[in-house]
Amino acid sequence: MNSFHKLSYNSNEESSIVTILRRHNPFFKKLSFQGSLLLYQYGKVIKFPSQKIIYKEGNKGTSVYIILCGKVIIKVGGKGIIAVASVGETIGEEAILEPEHQFR
């Protein structure tokens, strides 16, 4: 038996949100509607306050974040700002690609 199942959405609201994400977010533009829906259904939207530390250097990452709005400033030790992630970009993908990866 095939382990794949047909995706369905629970409401017009869910369909509208996924359509908006696909229209305005570069990450979701790359996905099919079904792929976007799956990510939306199994993902979790988290709003971080300004200046919130998401990862600390040396900690193991456990999540991947897709930036839906705003930006994330990436600093490393005494080097200061090394990158800025903005809408459509991801941070923390090493957490699922290399589970033993530590942010250094």
N, C-alpha and C positions, 0 to 999 in steps of 0.2 A: 504494500500500500504506500502511496506517495505521502511523504511527510509534509508537503506544502499544502497550504489551504488558501482559499480565495479570501483576499482581504476585503473587508467591508467596513464602512465607517458608521458610527453610531448616530450621527446627526448631521444636519446641514451646517451647523456651526463648525464641527470638526473638518468637514470638507472645505469650508470657507477659509479656515485658518491655514490648512495645508496649501490651498491655492495661493493665498497671500505670501506664505513662506517661499513657495516656488517662484513667485513673481519678483520678490524683493531681496531674497537672500542668495548670494552666489553659491553657497554650499548646496542648498536645496534645488537650485536651478539645474544642477548636474544630475539630479536623481529623477526617476520617473515619478508619476503621481503615487503609484503603489509603494515605491521605495520611501518617498517622503512621508506617506501616511504611516507606514510601519515604524519609521524612526520617530515620528510624532507620538504614536500610540505607546511605544515602549520606552521613550525617553521621558525626561522630566525637565520642566522649565524651572529654572532657579534664577531669582533676581538677587544679585549681590549689591550691597551698598557700595558707594564710592569709597575707595581706599581699602577695600576688603582684601585680605591676603587669601588667595585660593590654594596655592601650594607654597611650601617653604622648602628652601634648598636642603637636599639630603633626605627628604621624605619620599616614600614610595607613592607614586600616583595610582589612583584607583578609578579615575573617571576621565572621560573625554568630554570636552566642552565645545560646543559650536556657538560662536558669538552671534546672537540674534540682533542685538543692538548695542551701541556703545563701543568701548574698546577695553582691552586688557593690556596693561603695561607689564613687560617682563623684565625683571631685574635679577642679576646674579651677583651675589657677594659684593665685593668692593668694586665691581665693574660698572655699577649703575644700570641704566636702561640699555638692554641689548636688543630689544625688539618691541613692537607694538602690534597686537593682533586686533583686527577690527571685523566688522560685520562680514559673515560668511566664512571666516577663518576658524581653525580649530586650535585648541591647546590641549595637551595631555594625551595625545594619541599614542604616545609611547606606552601608556598604561595598559592598552589592550594589545599592542604589537609585541611588547617586551615586558611581561608582568614583573620581572625582577628589576626593571629600570628604576633608578633613583634620579631625581632631579638634582643636578650638580651645578 
